[in-house]
Amino acid sequence: MALDLLDILVLVGLVLGSAYFFREKLFGKSDKTAITGLGKNAAKAGKTRNIIERMQQSDKNVMWFYGSQTGTAEDYASRLSKEAGARFGLKSMTGDLEEYDFENLDEVPEDTVLAFVLATYGEGEPTDNAVEFYEFITGDEPMFSKGESVEEKPLRNLKYIAFGLGNNTYEHYNSMVRRVDAALQKLGATRIGTAGEGDDGAGTMEEDFLSWKETMWEAYKNDVGLEEREAVYEPAFQIKEREDLTPESDSVYLGEPNSFHLEGNAKGLPFNAHNPFIAPIDSSKELFTTKDRNCLHMEINLKGSNLSYTTGDHVAVWPTNPGREVLRLLTVLGIAEKKDTVINVSPADSTAKVPFPTPTTYDAILRYHIEICAPVSRQFLAQLAPFAPSDEAKAKIELLGSDKDEFHKQVANQYFNIAQTLEAVAPGQIWKNIPFSLILEGLTKIQPRYYSISSSSHVQKDVVAITAVVESITVPGGTHVLKGVTTNYLLALKQKQHGEEDPEPNGLNYNLTGPRNRYDGVHVPVHIRHSNFKLPTDPTKPIIMIGPGTGVAPFRAFVQERAALAQEGQEVGKTILFFGCRKESEDFLYADEWKQYQEALGDNFKLITAFSRDGPKKVYVQHRLEEHAAEVDELLKKGAYFYVCGDAAHMAREVNTALGRIVAEQRGLTIQQGDEIVKRLRSSNLYQEDVW
Ligand code: FAD
């Protein structure tokens, strides 16, 4: 049915009307910071996408752009921006790449510096918020305002800074910063200092960043003639206590992520990375429980949310910090007694973003919005020194902030969080002089944790399963056991579902009923992230899956799906799963289920196991793969899809190497030629990884 003009006008009116409605809902009339990280919605919030205009409006001449997926790049950009102001008096701001257009980079004034702090994601891809920028700047002929060609060096007046966040266990290590840097150079721009690279794979990200930034500041000082001054702390946020409000007041956020949740109408917005669905957990169990490890299986119901998934996607769980650690931090900061005091947090400068909606309470901020359990940054300790409770504590924290080795020995290797560090530096003392704004500036926004969905959408369209090992790390010689935030939260939910009145795994006492008891029953906030890790559309294609430990999660979904298709009478291709764990009797995930799938799939399903601690010699999945070299290569020649899921640091790399070797040996080629074939499998999407 064709639309006539009137229909179109009515539709346009509806769209504009609802856009206005959402803007009001999201940002409120008085609270423009109700939701952060909305990317393109910056325009809705009335902000221009023109870099030059935005900087001029805010009276800034340095912009630290970030391409961030998990928040680290954003954190680094924000730290650099603050340091630029505090140490050098620069007028500096941060910028989310997806909030800007880049056509007028050729018109950026000469006294302006742009910085790019860029994480590389997955297989050398840009982070979600950097896709458009990346495609534009690395395109063959980016069109700038003045219309100059690449040969004319349109960005010859642009000065920039570059730092990348990557992981050397991935093939395309730091490819984002490398490619963007090369593109900017080609366009004639001048870099200040070197293009820094941080390596998460080697566990040196923070130290790489710290040492790079000192050389960058030196270069900046020399290039631009900057004067360094005594660093002055200027709070990025104003904290105002609201005596007129109590936690019972309707307008006070107690951990709700946005105004829709506050008003009990979370469905007013689509559920996504900015608006979690508070999902009921249908069932939960422990797949194995040993003295030092346990693994959860949970079935989370998406019915009524409009969320959908396809096999191979990820579910993101929004964590809550454990009460024990919230209280520890409140206490060490001397604000435990006013934990429920209502406060407004507003940016001291129009370019700063408050990472949660306000008015809220100290307790809600630390419990729901900030990573308070994460590793501590050495730079942050140095910033806390002026606020130490005694001269002795000041000297000690200064040392930790400046001496890498001492910091590693006393803080990082102990796996302390910030409150534990402050307790250890000054036992029994209260750090009451630390401005609360500094805590918000020094700690990062809490991040949802991803889980590879372990159920098939063909089998259970509305219910996603997760398979998660509960993180628990006994620090060698240390004083405490590190407990993963999200997985222990999930464990507490599982215990509640199984009838424990007030579950407190390891004394962590999570607030399981959530803000205003809205998570009561057994609920968890989630959203879905779609991935490219997918079964072939043709079920007759052979597949080979390598999934040790919880890396088996998406493969349970793959096999579940193929078994269902076979039961429905469809032809299904060869389906081989390599699974590895410590002991057959201990942590063999889904041991009984595989038998059922075997019945449905018959000879087309083969499970090959590697139990690393059952025999005299350690056997891993890559060894088993080599033992089945002929069969594996035969299937690859028939167009098999090859999948790897789980540990990025070791397993995925070793499997990649093993496959290159297998191909070479089976086909009488050199190792180099074997590796080339594996590379080609990757680029044609026949080799897919879902690793973390
Ligand atoms: P966190 O609190 O985030 O701690 C995680 C780790 O960080 C700790 O083990 C420790 O090494 C370090 N750490 C934390 N705090 C400190 C500190 N103070 N000092 C030093 N080190 C510290 N996991 C699964 O079990 N199953 C899956 O199917 C799965 N799929 C994933 C898919 C993707 C795409 C990704 C990115 C990850 C996946 N993960 C999966 C991992 C998962 O997202 C979580 O990282 C994991 O469950 C730990 O979360 P947590 O909040 O319990 O631990």
Boltz pocket constraint, residues with backbone or C-beta under 6 A from the ligand:
constraints:
  - pocket:
      binder: B
      contacts: [[A, 314], [A, 319], [A, 373], [A, 374], [A, 375], [A, 376], [A, 411], [A, 412], [A, 414], [A, 415], [A, 416], [A, 417], [A, 449], [A, 450], [A, 451], [A, 452], [A, 453], [A, 467], [A, 468], [A, 469], [A, 471], [A, 473], [A, 482], [A, 483], [A, 484], [A, 485], [A, 486], [A, 487], [A, 488], [A, 550], [A, 551], [A, 553], [A, 690], [A, 691], [A, 692]]
      max_distance: 6.0
